[in-house]
Structure formats: C-alpha cells, structure tokens
C-alpha cells in the first residue's frame, strides 16, 4: 500500500489524532502549570527529533551537532528578548545604559553590530530560521560537495558543536558566556514569566509542532522523500539516475537545522533563558538518543521519544541524579542493539498486528462477504 | 570548423584515455569509437580494465588524461548527474536498486523529470508517469509486481529492474556491466530477449563474459587486455585473432 493518495495512512492518522488529543487536551487538563511547562520544554526537543527523522532516518545523514542549530535558534530569540529587557530605563544603573547587562560587565560601551537587527521582532523571527539555515547550508555545501559522509560527517558536526560552545563561552562580552543570556522578561511587551503566558506559550508551541509534523510529512511524501530513502541505500544509483546527491543532502540537513532552530527558539521562550549548555556535544547526542528511542523512521516516534526520555530523565534524576547518565547510555545501547527502529518499530511489529487483527475480526462479523482489504491500492 | 578528413560523427569517441591508480595504469592510452545504434561488447580477462572504462565514461572515476566525447560534449569535465542528463545510462555489475522502495517507486525515481531539489518537491505522479512506468514494468516482466518492495525480488528480477530504471531514463548510450551474470538459464534467455528489444534506437556498450550471449547480441567486439585494446572487430574476426586466443579465449 504505497500508492496512497491520502496524506496520512490509517496508522499515521491514529498516531496524529492520539498525539493531538494528548497534547491539546489531556496534558493541559491534567497537569499543573509547572509540569505543563516541563512538557513544553521536552517538546522543544521534538522539533529537533522531527528534523533528525528526515535527515538521519530518511536521508541517512547522522548529525551529532543538532544542538548548534537548536542553540542558534534559541540565541536569536534570546537576543531579541534580552534587548527588550535591557531598555535604557531598566538598565540605568549600568555605566552604559541600554545594552544587555553582561556587555556592561565586560566593559562594552556599545551594542555590537550583529545584535542591532534583533531590536526588530519580524527580523528576529526570520533570523531564527535563516541563520541556522544558512549555517547548515555552508556546512552541508562544504561537506557533501566533497563527498564527506557517514561517520566522518557525524564527527565533524560533533566538532562543530564543541567549537560553537567554546566560541560562545569565550566571547563573553558578546554572548553572555557560560551563563548564557538570562533574565528575559517580555516578548513584544508581553510578560512571558507569568503562569498565564506559560499556558499560552505551551499551546503556541504545540501548534508549531503540528505545523512541523505536517511539513515533515509533506516532504516525506514527495518524490524528494523517496529520493532520501534511495540515497541512504544506493547513493551511486541516485547519482547515476541524474540527481545531484549533494544538493539533496544539503536540503535534508538544512531542513533539519530549521526544525531544530524553531525548537530552540521555543525553548528560550518556555524556559526563559538560553545558555551554551544546550549547544554542545552532550545535548546534541542526547537529541539523537531521543530520536533513536522514538524511532528514527517515524515522525511521531520522534515526538514520543522526546517526551518519554525527557520525562524519564526528570523523574529519574530527581531520585537518582548520579545514575541518570548511565541509564541514558544503557537505553541508547539497548535501542540500537535490540530495537533499531525504536518505539515506533516496536509498535509496528508487535502492537499494530494485534490491532489490525482485532479490527479485521470485528469488521468481518457483519458478514457482508467483503474481506477487509486495508492494503488495496487507492489508485 | 573544418571537418575535412575527420571521421564521421561518432556517438561516443574515446581517445587516448588513461587512468592510473598510484602508478598502475588500469586503462592505458585507450581509443575506441561507438556509432549510433551500435551494440559494442567489451570482453577481456579479469583485471583488463573493462569496468574501469565504464566508470570513466560515466564519471565515477576521473581520467588521468585523454578525452571522452559524447555527441561532441566532453564528458571528462562533467559531473555524474550531468553525464546522465547528457544521455548516458549505466548499469552496475551487482544489481543496485532501492530495496526499501517498491518497483513502481524505483522506476519513478528514474523518470527523467523533476531532478532538482525543488523539482522533486513539486513532482506530481501524473498519468504520463504512471503510463511510462507501467509500460517499462511490462517490458522488464515486472508488471504484476509494481507494488512489491524491491528487496523481495529475486536476483534476476533486480537486474531487470535496474535495466528498467535505465530504460525509463531513455539514454542514447546504455552501458551494461555483466547484465546476465548470476542469472538462471531461463532468466538469461529472457534477458537476451529484453536487451534485444531495448537496444533499438540507441547505442549499447556491454561488458560480458558469456560468449554465447556476446555472439547473440554484438555488432562489434573490443577485446581489452591490461588496459589496452588487444583486438577489435566482428565476433568472427576477434574469435580467430591469435592474440585473443592466446590471452583469453584459449583458456
């Protein structure tokens, strides 16, 4: 059942509805605002996960540096919020009023040029997607045009994540250093610290998440999605079918970067600060683990993976802070060894057949003589 | 431009082609010409450089020196996908099809439309595509398996699928690397029939060991030995060439 004119097949539709119910209805009704805000924080990683499904699951390009793009998106948003919080009025005790506090501490006397565009909200929104997109394009063009791929690409992205952290920490006056950009207050004049704002932001994020799910599903269903799969298996065959493999890899990598950046920007809004600890190697690898646990071939799996692993992380690290990292490592190894397609693979192999059988037996009971043909071509 | 004594326009003109890997010349000053609608078979012992010649033409390997002219276009300067777009199709020795995709999708990807990133995002599976895919699927004996995933096909069927993928590209020059290797007798006969049908209206360059098969299809045979041409001509001529008998056929 591949020639499908529908946007979602039945399983995906069930997944879509279940996720929408959970995120739009069940969680907001059952959780207090503190827990709901935690869920919102977990979901920011789901954006990264969706990007990784396209780039890694479908295209076979493993990036261990998604934290870079998550961070770039987050920093773009944080720069805007910080400038708004650093009005002349708020910062009159500084030696140079009107610039972010950490710049003042670092003896900067005027706003660096690259901060200036972030006075504007529309430019910030564009920059959140454009800056990581362009950065991914440059990395992608430099690597894929030279046929750097596989493990080498993964290592290089990891190195970039390390370099990015060092750069941010080192350029304290421009970036806020190791503390990051903190003390963020308002978004376009609207206080983001109140419970009410957090509630609204949660819904904004879920809507954006579903927009990204639909965008990813759209890409997956076009011929481009099939070329990504084809490329993962037989790069040469794609090349000798007349396609420029490098361009398709660059596209997948850029798309993943933009998804990650949207997640990063939402992270800044939900959590109220951005720091280099979400940019480096460890967070980048954790993002890959969320995706692997959820299932790297499944867009919905990536969302579930991000939710569940982060939920486990919070609950376990509340009770056994030392053990958590070992737990995460063990989880990753277990998934890779035993369930390469993660939770969604387990669902498809073990749960879905039972559901299908159940539905089939119920449907055939009326006895109208038609066997249930779920797999009939819808041409 | 003065044409004068220059030979008539060949579809493919390889001249002085040399490639060396760390000093070892896998192909050494090779020149040959393929005409329109010609079926050329390249034979030769193992390590003669047969596959390397195809790699050089399709851009997989870059030549150290020499030139490959295809319809007057210099191929050595083009990238692989540009060479395909110029009209050269290549089948690999081991079947390389996309196993996680269906037969239909495999053929569709090879359909020559929407080959850019944007083009493939907006690609529509319209009636033209469907008709062409079905037409080709019929030719390669896979019409009733259009929605089968390619990993469930037999070795022979995968070979046919790859030939079909080339066919749908509609290349002017088709290069096949051992198309019947590893096939059963009946598959082999069907493949010969398939090839005889698809070679109409295009030139074909085939590498093959199966002498019976070569005799069936070849217009002209080129015998390679140590990266150089040992003999060239009709099958009859080549078979009786003492040099060829010595290094190849005699064994």
Boltz contact constraints between the chains, C-beta under 6 A:
constraints:
  - contact:
      token1: [A, 2]
      token2: [B, 102]
      max_distance: 6.0
  - contact:
      token1: [A, 2]
      token2: [B, 147]
      max_distance: 6.0
  - contact:
      token1: [A, 222]
      token2: [B, 121]
      max_distance: 6.0
  - contact:
      token1: [A, 223]
      token2: [B, 120]
      max_distance: 6.0
  - contact:
      token1: [A, 223]
      token2: [B, 123]
      max_distance: 6.0
  - contact:
      token1: [A, 224]
      token2: [B, 120]
      max_distance: 6.0
  - contact:
      token1: [A, 224]
      token2: [B, 121]
      max_distance: 6.0
  - contact:
      token1: [A, 226]
      token2: [B, 101]
      max_distance: 6.0
  - contact:
      token1: [A, 226]
      token2: [B, 105]
      max_distance: 6.0
  - contact:
      token1: [A, 227]
      token2: [B, 120]
      max_distance: 6.0
  - contact:
      token1: [A, 229]
      token2: [B, 100]
      max_distance: 6.0
  - contact:
      token1: [A, 230]
      token2: [B, 98]
      max_distance: 6.0
  - contact:
      token1: [A, 230]
      token2: [B, 109]
      max_distance: 6.0
  - contact:
      token1: [A, 233]
      token2: [B, 98]
      max_distance: 6.0
  - contact:
      token1: [A, 234]
      token2: [B, 96]
      max_distance: 6.0
  - contact:
      token1: [A, 234]
      token2: [B, 98]
      max_distance: 6.0
  - contact:
      token1: [A, 237]
      token2: [B, 96]
      max_distance: 6.0
  - contact:
      token1: [A, 239]
      token2: [B, 80]
      max_distance: 6.0
  - contact:
      token1: [A, 239]
      token2: [B, 81]
      max_distance: 6.0
  - contact:
      token1: [A, 240]
      token2: [B, 84]
      max_distance: 6.0
  - contact:
      token1: [A, 240]
      token2: [B, 90]
      max_distance: 6.0
  - contact:
      token1: [A, 241]
      token2: [B, 109]
      max_distance: 6.0
  - contact:
      token1: [A, 241]
      token2: [B, 110]
      max_distance: 6.0
  - contact:
      token1: [A, 242]
      token2: [B, 81]
      max_distance: 6.0
  - contact:
      token1: [A, 242]
      token2: [B, 84]
      max_distance: 6.0
  - contact:
      token1: [A, 242]
      token2: [B, 85]
      max_distance: 6.0
  - contact:
      token1: [A, 242]
      token2: [B, 115]
      max_distance: 6.0
  - contact:
      token1: [A, 243]
      token2: [B, 81]
      max_distance: 6.0
  - contact:
      token1: [A, 243]
      token2: [B, 115]
      max_distance: 6.0
  - contact:
      token1: [A, 244]
      token2: [B, 81]
      max_distance: 6.0
  - contact:
      token1: [A, 247]
      token2: [B, 117]
      max_distance: 6.0
  - contact:
      token1: [A, 251]
      token2: [B, 117]
      max_distance: 6.0
